[in-house]
Amino acid sequence: MERIAQQRLVAAACSRLHSVSKVSTLPVVALGVGVGVDYGIYIYARLREHTQAGLDVRDAYLRALGETGSAVIVTGFTLAIGVSTWIFSALKFQADMGILLTFMFHMNMLGAVTLLPALAVIAERIWPMRPGRR
């Protein structure tokens, strides 16, 4: 569900940025989804580990964020800064990729740190993560 929202955000960003070619969206979405899944795996794995150890979702999220959140944030900013330099490329395709990937890396990072835990809280109410809790 988060990936569909990200694809729509990229398409909306492309339609707003008239200089961005439509061909650039497919590789951007592929790279963005790959990086976003990694961010989600890092945080969710810790979140799941802590809920199975008996913590409630809020405490598990805070602990998971303390353990892996800073790594996700630093990686997100580092990747975004790196590809943002592509904006100055003479190659239009590379410049377009720089704009869109910078946007995607920031959105993936924010989604992993904020949206994923919010979805985990909602899911916890439907399917409890802690053993023996219904």
Buried (B, 14 or more C-beta within 10 A) or exposed (E): EBBEEBBEBBEEBBEEBEEBEEEBBEBBBEBBBEBBBBBBEBBBEBBBBBBEEEBBBEEBBBBBBEBBBEEBBEBBEEBBEEBBEBBEEEEEBBBBBBBBBBBBBBBBBBBBBEBBBEBBEEEBEEEEBBEEEE
